[in-house]
Amino acid sequence: MTNKNNKMQQWQNPLIYLLAFSSGFCIMGIELLGGRILAPFFGSSVHIWGSIITVFMLSLSFGYLAGGKLSTKAASLNRYGLIFICAGIAILPVAFSSQWLMEAIFLAIEDTRYGSLLASMALFFIPTVILGMISPYSVRLLVTDKNKSGQVAGFLYFVSTLGSALGTIITSFYLVLLFEVNDIIMVFSATLFLLGVCAMLFNRLNQQKSIKDNKNSNHQGVIHE
Amino acid sequence: MNKLTLWLAILSAVLLNALSSTANANTIHSERSLYRNILVEENNGLRCLKFNVKSTKTQQSCMLVNQPQQLVFNYTKMLFSSLLLNPNPERILIIGLGGGSMSNALHEIFPSANITNVEIDPAVIKVARSYFDFIENQQVTSIVQDGRIFVKRATIKKQQYDWIILDAFNGDYIPEHLMTQEFLQETKQLLSTNGVLAANTFSVSDLYHYESATYKSVFGDFFNVKRKSSSNRIILASNQPLPEAKIITERAQFLSEKLLPYNVNIKEISRQITSTAIIQDWPSETRLLTDQYSPANLLNLK
């Protein structure tokens, strides 16, 4: 029975890596589409990228901070899944509210530098903070042995940054040629949401299993005594 | 010994070649701006503005130093076909300055017209002033701004133009937000009742179909101005129904003398016009370019 439980348990880490990979993929995919989303209102000058990259770096840094802090209290795969679900929801305004938001900012601010900075802030700050929380939280869930913590963190960054690289190239080379910007954003959102749900379901199944197994092993223990 | 003479021969050939090419085309100015490399070259009295690389493909604007009035490029001349739709433009908007030769020519032909030049790169405006005699005065102004933003702000101010010239595309890079349905709708709002939009674009890649379909979705049928030998095409679009062939011939007759000093043969150009109402040379189910879908540079590779 404990054997079966291990079988289930051994999939937890690959699942976490898969989720981290996907979040890396989505972050850079969204960042790249940011340029396209802002262009109709703020142009495509170099300062547009300045605004976008600044906001993404800033919100990731806050996200790392928040994710690390959150992982100190009752860290669980359940909460990890919740972060993904929140991220999936927080991305949706990028697709649905960007037009009126950018229009309002366009009317209020004449200088496209500050206009684009404020617009990227309004659209991308919250989802990217949430996505930033994922890396430190993953480390918390993955590390069991202090000696291997560096190795685990290294492999996690490898996986999530590889996801970022692929998210960048696939979005810019192929996805924009096939789909509308909003469709791509919605797929990112749905992916994050569903992965979050998967993590929570996995967690629930795992717990049920281990409770059952515990009961069984207790019984066995009683008999042996 | 034989080898040595061979090497000497090769070396001298290379040197001679290098010398002669520098003698032919003198780079009189080069700088790296925020957006591109800018080169000004002069060759046998022909001064050209080039972006990025030293090739003829990227020539933006040329001027004959001794006859600055004459227009050199065929596509600039073809832009004058707009006058066959609206012969007397009073308010002219030019998006994409280049050397400013179009602005200069139009200022001479229509001295009372207000000409607004919009250029994203301040370095291009400086070069146009210093090397291409770009004229600015009360009538002619230049603004450093992204074309899309200028147009958006102008629609809010309810400005109107009789002639909008969109010349912001070069062979290397297309500003994708200047080719979408939404942009064209905004531009359409800026056109006065008889206003004409003239866009200088290309006709060689897959992008041609997408661009055509997008223009048609906004303006209905439009005019294509194309020469068989060149890869440029001019799109002429307007809020009014397109004029009939008879009116075009009459107007060409009327304009022909006025435009001759600029080396523009408007009668010949008038024969290069085709209406998309007669020849629609793209598949009718072609996808439109929108702010949501505008991979213009990728489509231009095909």
Chai-1 contact restraints between the chains, C-beta under 6 A:
chainA,res_idxA,chainB,res_idxB,connection_type,confidence,min_distance_angstrom,max_distance_angstrom,comment,restraint_id
A,A39,B,H177,contact,1.0,0.0,6.0,A-B,restraint_1
A,P40,B,H177,contact,1.0,0.0,6.0,A-B,restraint_2
A,P40,B,D291,contact,1.0,0.0,6.0,A-B,restraint_3
A,G43,B,D146,contact,1.0,0.0,6.0,A-B,restraint_4
A,G43,B,R148,contact,1.0,0.0,6.0,A-B,restraint_5
A,G43,B,I149,contact,1.0,0.0,6.0,A-B,restraint_6
A,S44,B,P175,contact,1.0,0.0,6.0,A-B,restraint_7
A,V46,B,L34,contact,1.0,0.0,6.0,A-B,restraint_8
A,V176,B,P295,contact,1.0,0.0,6.0,A-B,restraint_9
A,L177,B,P295,contact,1.0,0.0,6.0,A-B,restraint_10
A,L177,B,L298,contact,1.0,0.0,6.0,A-B,restraint_11
A,E180,B,Q292,contact,1.0,0.0,6.0,A-B,restraint_12
A,E180,B,Y293,contact,1.0,0.0,6.0,A-B,restraint_13
A,V181,B,Q292,contact,1.0,0.0,6.0,A-B,restraint_14
A,N182,B,Q292,contact,1.0,0.0,6.0,A-B,restraint_15
